[in-house]
Each structure stands twice: as C-alpha cells, then as structure tokens.
Amino acid sequence: MGSPWSRMIFILPLLAFAPQVLADDWNQWLGPKRDGSTTEKVAPWKGETAPKECWRLEVGNGFAMPVIAQGRVFVHARGSDPAKEEEQVTAIDLATGKELWKDIYERPKFSSVLGTGPRAAPTVAGKKLFTIGINGVMSCYDIEQGKRLWQVDVYERFNATLPNFAVCCSPLVIGNRVILSVGGKGHSLVALHTETGETVWEMLDDEASTSSPILFTGGERLPGTSPDVVFMTPLRMIGVDPINGSVRWDHPMVFQQAGTSPTPLAFKNRVVASTQAHGAVAVHIKKDGDGQDDALAAQASWHVPEAKSYFSSGVVANNRLVLVTNVVEILPNTSLTYLDGETGKQLWKKSNVGYFHAGIMRLGDQKLLMLNDSGRLSLVELSDDGMKELASHQACGGTLVSPALSAGRLVVRDAKELVCWEFAK
C-alpha cells in the first residue's frame, strides 16, 4: 500500500468526486449527492401557478434518467431508426429546448420485451459526460462540443455475459475513476480511467444487479482511507476501496436471482438497502471487534422484512427514511413507507402511490416531489403522522423514469417525449 502519506496524496483528489457541479445541477443518478436530494424548493401550486410547459421534444426509446448540468440537459436513448442497432446521446439547452449536439453510435444487437433503449443514467463530472448503453457500450464526451473522447464495450473487454435485465448500473465518477458493475468472475466491479477508458482495476466474482453504487462517508473508518464505494450485488451489500477495488466490508443479503435492487441509501452512520426477498436492512460499519486495527465489519442495526423494494430508490427526509416499497405479484402496488432510521420502526405506510414505480426527490424544505408510473407529479409534505398531498399535475405519459430538477425546471421523460416544466418563482 505504501506509506500513509503517499496514500493520502492519492486520496485527496478522489474526494473531489463531483468537480465543478453547480448547487442546483442534477448531474447524475439521484442528483448531485446521489441521494435523491436537492437544496431547491417548490411552492404548492394551484390554477395559474401550476407548472408551465417550457418545451417538449421527441426522444428515442429508453429508461435512462435525463441529467442536467451547466445549463444543459443530457439524454441517452435508442437511435431513432428502428432498423439500425444504434444509440444516441443528445445535449439540449435547458432554457430553450434547442438541441446543442448529438452523437449516434453503433451497438451490438439487443432485444427485450421491456424496451431496447439505455437504462442507466448518464453522469457529468466537470466537463465530461459518461454514458453506458443497454448492452455495455460506455462513452465519454466533452460536454460543450459533444466530442467523443473515448468509447469501450465493457462486456467485450471483460469477456462477460450480459445480464438478462441488461445494463442498469449508472456510473459513479470519483476522481479519475469511473466505477460500475459488470458482473461475473473476476470483474463483478470495475473501474476505468476517466481520461482514457483504460481499466484501472477489476474485482470479485458476483453477478451484476440493477443497483447503482454510492459513495459512503459514514461509519467508523480506518486511518488514512477514502470513503467507501457501496454496491449491491445479488449476494450482498459491499463496501470497496475506490483506489484499488479491495473489499473493506460486506454484509450477506441474498435476494432475487434476477438481481433487481434499488440504490443503497446512506443514513447517518448506516447504509440502508431493501430488496424484494430480504426487505429493508440497516448496516452499521465499525472497526472489527476482534481488535484488528486494519479491518472493518458490517453489523446489521435493524431488519424490517416487510419493507420490500423492487427497483425505485428511497430518500432521507425529516431525519426519517422514506422507502418506495412494493407488492409485485397478483396486483402490483407501490407504497411510501416511512421509517425511523435509528430503529427501523414503521411510522406509517401510504399505499397506491404508483403501480410498479414512483420516483421521489427530497426538496430543500424536506417536502417531496413524486412522479409515479402514470406520469402524475405530486408535491407532498411528510410528518410522523402521515403524508399530505399539497399539489398535483400530469407531467407526462406513463413512465418508469425518475425526474431531474435544476434551476426551478423539472425534466421528465416518458416512452415518447422529453418534457420540461417550470415551477412558479
């Protein structure tokens, strides 16, 4: 490992994992902190103060969440020609809806009854945009000119088998590494160099899941180490070193063989995850109890088997956990489940907020914006006594894509269109 000082010199630039991101950018999956939160606020609307449509554009097939950074919207979609196996990345001016640039590239053939467009959200870090397509073609762009800086088919490079659900993991950029899940022997988790696309490290044998990684700064930490990158795999929740991919801790959490799982959620000194088979669990990271100075252990703080999530990710609001929980068999039903994050105690549960999905965003005043799978947008207020809807609006058609918010403008996506709405000042 080298001396602690040499390691710290390398760690410091890694901590600046989201450089040059404006406070109101929604530059990656689940926003600037990757936790579904923003400092922006939205006032309840009614009548003339309802959200105003700014622009509307046709967009290709896909479930990739649009992202917003530095006044631009970036959307990743299947190419418009159904006869060709292509994907396209488009930059759009947030203020006007004008297309700024577009790149179209070929991809391997892919078919699915659930659509054939990209599913992973792009990531903007500094002046670079990173995208990964439905079957693993990863690209890096200059965000201003749209120049493609590098491109690699990660499944071809690692000789890996594409999961049945295809690529859903949104890339996480930390320093000069772009980190993602590939899945399979020796390359479950990989890191590529942001400047070249070359492999920095590849680790572990777990299969891929639909979950995206987060950066976790809580819990006890060994001296001189960076924050953990936390992944969900079909076998466990795991914390790794972003520098070399080595495992720092893990917690068994076997769930669906299909690998469906929401993004983990940080709550104070815990990491919270929820799956259909396991329910919700909070894991506390601390130094190993056997006295080892160079080891960490993951210990479950609480477990709520009934709080089962499918693929929608939760948030922290009012110092509570808000999970999007699901019943997926017989009659699918999506609920908001409100938990005490310290104990796991369920304070309330609001059913029928969606069918399979609801994308939620915590605002600066702890209210939520919620876009369900019918395209209905709601502004809701939460307390320990329950949920109160303050306003609602039909924002788009049916969708499984979470929204993005920046500078008072909300961008939503359905099967046909990208729509921008502006909230009253």
C-alpha positions in Angstrom: 0.0 0.0 0.0 2.9 2.3 0.6 3.2 4.9 3.4 0.1 6.6 4.8 1.3 9.9 3.5 1.7 8.7 -0.1 -1.7 7.1 0.1 -3.3 10.4 1.4 -1.7 12.3 -1.5 -3.6 9.9 -3.9 -6.8 10.0 -1.9 -7.3 13.8 -1.8 -8.2 14.2 -5.4 -10.6 11.3 -5.2 -12.6 13.2 -2.6 -13.5 15.8 -5.1 -15.7 13.3 -6.8 -18.1 15.8 -8.4 -16.0 18.7 -9.5 -17.4 21.9 -11.0 -21.0 20.9 -10.2 -23.3 23.8 -9.6 -25.5 23.7 -6.5 -28.7 23.2 -8.5 -27.3 20.8 -11.0 -28.9 17.3 -11.3 -25.7 15.9 -12.8 -26.1 12.2 -12.2 -28.3 9.4 -11.0 -30.3 10.6 -8.0 -28.8 14.1 -8.1 -25.6 15.8 -7.0 -25.2 13.8 -3.8 -26.6 10.6 -5.3 -29.2 10.5 -2.6 -32.3 11.9 -4.3 -32.0 15.3 -2.6 -31.7 19.0 -3.7 -31.5 22.3 -2.0 -34.2 23.7 -4.3 -37.7 24.3 -3.0 -41.0 24.2 -4.9 -44.1 26.1 -3.7 -47.5 24.4 -3.8 -49.3 25.3 -7.0 -52.9 25.9 -8.0 -54.6 27.3 -11.1 -52.4 29.9 -12.7 -49.4 28.9 -10.6 -49.4 25.3 -12.0 -46.1 24.2 -13.6 -45.7 25.8 -17.0 -44.5 23.8 -20.0 -41.3 25.2 -21.4 -40.6 22.8 -24.2 -41.3 19.3 -25.4 -39.1 17.1 -27.6 -39.5 13.6 -29.1 -36.9 11.2 -27.7 -35.9 7.7 -28.6 -36.8 4.6 -26.5 -35.1 4.1 -23.2 -35.4 4.3 -19.4 -32.2 6.3 -18.7 -33.0 9.3 -16.4 -32.1 12.6 -18.1 -29.4 14.6 -16.2 -28.9 18.4 -16.0 -25.6 20.1 -15.7 -24.2 23.6 -16.5 -27.4 24.7 -18.3 -27.7 21.6 -20.4 -29.9 18.5 -20.4 -28.3 15.2 -21.4 -30.4 12.3 -22.6 -29.4 8.8 -23.7 -31.7 6.9 -25.9 -32.0 4.3 -28.6 -31.4 5.6 -32.1 -34.5 6.9 -34.0 -34.1 4.4 -36.9 -35.7 1.1 -35.7 -33.9 -0.8 -38.5 -30.5 0.0 -37.0 -28.8 -1.1 -33.8 -27.8 2.4 -32.6 -27.8 4.6 -29.5 -27.7 8.3 -29.3 -26.6 10.9 -26.8 -28.1 14.4 -27.0 -27.3 17.7 -25.3 -30.2 20.1 -25.1 -30.3 23.7 -23.9 -32.3 23.8 -20.6 -33.6 27.3 -21.2 -34.8 26.8 -24.8 -35.1 23.1 -25.6 -32.7 23.6 -28.5 -30.5 20.7 -29.5 -26.9 21.6 -29.0 -25.2 18.4 -30.2 -25.9 14.7 -30.8 -23.7 11.7 -31.2 -25.0 8.4 -32.7 -23.0 5.2 -32.5 -23.5 1.5 -33.4 -24.0 -1.1 -30.7 -24.4 -4.9 -30.5 -27.8 -6.3 -31.3 -30.2 -6.3 -28.3 -33.9 -7.3 -28.0 -36.2 -7.3 -25.0 -40.0 -7.0 -24.3 -39.1 -4.2 -21.8 -37.7 -1.9 -24.4 -34.3 -1.7 -26.1 -33.1 1.7 -25.1 -30.5 2.6 -22.4 -31.5 2.2 -18.8 -28.5 3.7 -16.9 -28.4 7.5 -16.2 -25.5 9.5 -17.6 -23.0 11.1 -15.3 -21.5 14.6 -15.6 -18.2 15.2 -13.8 -16.5 18.5 -14.6 -16.5 19.0 -18.3 -17.0 15.3 -19.1 -20.2 13.2 -19.7 -20.1 9.5 -19.2 -22.8 7.2 -20.6 -23.3 3.4 -20.7 -25.7 1.8 -23.1 -28.1 -1.1 -22.6 -25.5 -3.7 -23.6 -22.5 -2.1 -22.1 -21.0 0.4 -24.7 -19.5 3.1 -22.5 -18.7 6.5 -23.9 -17.0 9.7 -22.6 -17.8 13.1 -24.1 -16.7 16.7 -23.9 -20.0 18.3 -22.7 -19.5 21.6 -24.6 -18.7 20.4 -28.1 -20.0 16.8 -27.9 -16.7 15.4 -29.0 -16.5 11.7 -28.1 -13.2 11.3 -26.2 -13.3 7.5 -25.9 -15.6 4.5 -26.1 -15.4 0.9 -25.0 -17.7 -2.1 -25.0 -17.1 -3.3 -21.4 -18.7 -6.7 -21.9 -16.5 -7.4 -24.9 -13.4 -6.1 -23.0 -14.0 -8.3 -19.9 -15.5 -11.2 -21.9 -18.5 -11.0 -19.6 -22.1 -12.2 -20.1 -24.7 -9.5 -20.3 -27.4 -9.9 -17.6 -30.9 -10.8 -18.6 -32.0 -7.3 -17.5 -29.1 -5.7 -19.4 -27.1 -2.8 -18.0 -28.9 -0.7 -15.4 -26.0 0.5 -13.2 -25.4 4.2 -13.6 -21.6 5.0 -13.5 -20.1 6.7 -10.4 -17.2 9.1 -11.0 -14.7 9.5 -8.2 -11.5 11.5 -9.1 -10.0 9.8 -12.1 -12.1 6.7 -11.9 -15.5 5.8 -13.4 -16.8 2.9 -11.4 -19.6 0.4 -12.4 -20.9 -3.1 -12.0 -20.2 -5.5 -14.9 -20.8 -8.9 -13.2 -19.0 -12.2 -13.5 -15.9 -14.0 -12.5 -13.1 -11.5 -11.7 -14.9 -8.4 -13.0 -18.0 -8.0 -10.8 -16.9 -4.5 -10.1 -14.6 -2.4 -12.4 -13.0 1.0 -12.6 -12.0 2.7 -15.8 -9.7 5.7 -16.1 -11.8 8.8 -16.8 -9.2 10.2 -19.3 -8.6 7.1 -21.4 -11.2 4.4 -20.6 -8.4 2.0 -19.7 -9.0 -0.5 -16.9 -7.7 0.7 -13.5 -9.0 -2.3 -11.5 -11.4 -5.3 -11.7 -12.5 -7.3 -8.7 -14.8 -10.1 -7.4 -17.0 -12.7 -8.9 -20.5 -11.6 -8.0 -23.1 -11.2 -10.8 -24.4 -7.8 -11.6 -27.6 -6.2 -10.2 -29.8 -3.4 -11.3 -28.5 -1.2 -8.4 -26.1 1.7 -8.8 -23.2 2.4 -6.4 -23.0 5.3 -3.9 -20.1 7.0 -2.0 -20.5 6.4 1.7 -18.6 8.7 4.2 -20.3 7.5 7.4 -19.5 4.8 9.9 -16.1 4.1 11.5 -13.1 4.4 9.2 -9.6 3.2 9.2 -6.9 5.9 9.4 -5.9 7.5 6.1 -8.6 5.9 4.0 -11.1 7.3 1.5 -14.9 6.9 1.7 -16.4 3.6 0.6 -18.0 2.9 -2.7 -21.1 0.8 -1.8 -22.6 -1.7 -4.2 -25.5 -4.2 -4.0 -24.9 -7.5 -5.7 -27.2 -10.5 -5.9 -25.3 -11.9 -2.8 -24.5 -9.0 -0.6 -24.1 -5.3 0.2 -20.4 -4.5 -0.1 -18.0 -1.6 0.6 -14.9 -1.3 -1.5 -11.9 1.0 -1.8 -12.3 3.3 -4.8 -8.5 3.4 -5.3 -7.9 -0.4 -5.9 -11.3 -2.1 -5.5 -10.3 -4.1 -2.5 -13.1 -5.2 -0.2 -13.4 -3.3 3.1 -16.6 -4.9 4.4 -19.6 -6.8 3.3 -23.0 -8.0 4.6 -24.8 -11.0 3.2 -28.1 -10.0 1.6 -29.2 -12.7 -0.8 -32.2 -11.7 -2.8 -33.8 -12.2 -6.3 -31.7 -14.2 -8.7 -32.6 -11.6 -11.3 -30.6 -9.1 -9.4 -33.3 -6.4 -9.0 -32.4 -3.9 -6.3 -32.7 -0.2 -5.6 -29.7 2.0 -4.9 -28.4 1.8 -1.3 -29.2 4.8 0.9 -26.9 6.5 3.5 -28.5 7.4 6.8 -26.0 8.9 9.3 -23.5 6.1 10.1 -25.6 3.4 8.4 -26.2 2.1 4.9 -29.7 1.1 4.2 -30.8 -1.3 1.4 -34.0 -3.0 0.5 -34.9 -5.9 -1.8 -37.9 -8.0 -2.6 -36.6 -11.1 -0.9 -34.9 -9.6 2.1 -36.9 -6.5 3.0 -35.0 -3.5 4.4 -31.8 -3.7 6.5 -29.6 -1.0 8.0 -25.9 -1.8 8.3 -23.6 -0.1 10.7 -19.9 0.0 9.7 -17.4 -0.2 12.5 -13.9 -1.5 13.3 -13.6 -5.2 13.7 -14.5 -6.4 17.2 -11.6 -8.8 17.4 -9.2 -6.0 17.9 -7.7 -5.8 14.4 -6.6 -2.3 13.5 -6.8 -2.8 9.8 -10.3 -4.4 9.4 -13.9 -3.2 9.3 -17.1 -5.2 10.0 -20.6 -4.6 8.8 -23.2 -5.2 11.5 -27.0 -5.1 11.0 -28.6 -2.5 13.2 -32.2 -3.5 12.3 -34.1 -5.5 9.7 -37.7 -5.0 8.5 -38.7 -8.0 6.3 -42.0 -6.3 5.3 -40.3 -3.2 3.8 -39.6 -4.7 0.3 -38.5 -2.5 -2.5 -38.4 -3.5 -6.2 -36.2 -1.0 -8.1 -37.3 2.5 -7.0 -34.9 4.3 -4.7 -35.7 6.0 -1.4 -34.6 9.2 0.3 -33.9 10.7 3.8 -36.4 13.4 4.8 -37.2 14.9 8.2 -34.4 12.7 9.6 -36.5 9.7 8.6 -36.2 7.1 5.9 -38.7 7.2 3.0 -38.6 4.0 1.1 -40.5 3.1 -2.1 -41.8 -0.3 -1.3 -43.7 -2.8 -3.5 -46.0 -5.7 -3.8 -45.2 -7.1 -7.3 -47.3 -10.2 -7.6 -51.0 -10.7 -8.2 -51.9 -7.0 -8.1 -48.8 -4.8 -8.2 -48.9 -1.9 -5.7 -46.3 0.8 -4.9 -46.2 2.5 -1.4 -44.3 5.1 0.5 -43.0 3.5 3.8 -41.9 6.0 6.5 -39.4 4.5 8.9 -37.4 5.7 12.0 -33.9 5.3 10.6 -32.4 4.6 14.1 -34.7 1.7 14.9 -36.4 0.6 11.7 -39.8 1.2 13.3 -42.5 1.8 10.6 -44.3 5.0 11.4 -46.8 4.8 8.5 -47.3 3.4 5.0 -49.1 5.1 2.2 -50.3 2.6 -0.4 -51.3 3.1 -4.1 -48.8 5.9 -4.8 -47.9 4.1 -8.0 -48.2 0.7 -9.8 -44.7 -0.5 -10.1 -42.7 2.7 -9.6 -42.5 6.1 -8.0 -39.5 8.4 -8.5 -39.1 10.6 -5.4 -36.9 13.7 -4.8 -36.4 15.4 -1.4 -36.5 19.2 -1.7 -34.6 21.7 0.4 -37.6 22.2 2.8 -38.0 18.4 3.3 -41.0 18.1 1.1 -41.1 15.5 -1.7 -41.6 15.7 -5.4 -43.0 12.4 -6.6 -43.5 11.2 -10.2 -45.4 7.9 -10.4 -45.6 5.5 -13.3 -48.8 7.1 -14.7 -46.8 10.4 -15.2 -48.6 12.1 -12.3 -46.4 14.6 -10.4 -47.2 15.3 -6.7 -45.8 17.7 -4.2 -46.2 16.1 -0.8 -45.5 17.0 2.8 -44.4 14.4 5.3 -44.6 14.1 9.1 -44.7 11.3 11.6 -48.5 11.4 11.3 -48.6 10.7 7.6 -48.4 12.2 4.1 -50.3 15.2 2.8 -50.5 16.0 -0.9 -50.2 19.7 -1.5 -50.5 19.8 -5.3 -50.5 17.5 -8.3 -50.0 17.8 -12.1 -50.0 15.5 -15.1 -46.4 15.9 -16.2 -46.0 13.2 -18.9 -47.4 9.9 -20.1 -46.7 6.6 -18.4 -43.1 6.4 -17.3 -40.6 4.3 -15.2 -38.0 7.1 -15.3 -37.3 9.4 -12.3 -37.3 13.2 -13.0 -34.4 15.7 -12.8 -34.6 19.2 -11.3 -32.4 22.2 -11.9 -32.9 26.0 -11.5 -36.7 25.6 -11.0 -37.1 23.4 -14.1 -38.2 19.8 -13.9 -37.3 17.5 -16.8 -39.4 14.3 -17.2 -39.3 11.5 -19.8 -41.9 9.0 -21.0 -41.9 6.5 -23.8 -42.1 9.2 -26.5 -41.1 12.6 -25.2 -38.8 14.7 -23.0 -40.8 17.5 -21.3 -39.5 20.5 -19.4 -41.8 22.1 -16.8 -41.0 25.4 -14.9 -42.3 26.0 -11.4 -43.6 29.4 -10.3 -41.0 31.5 -8.6 
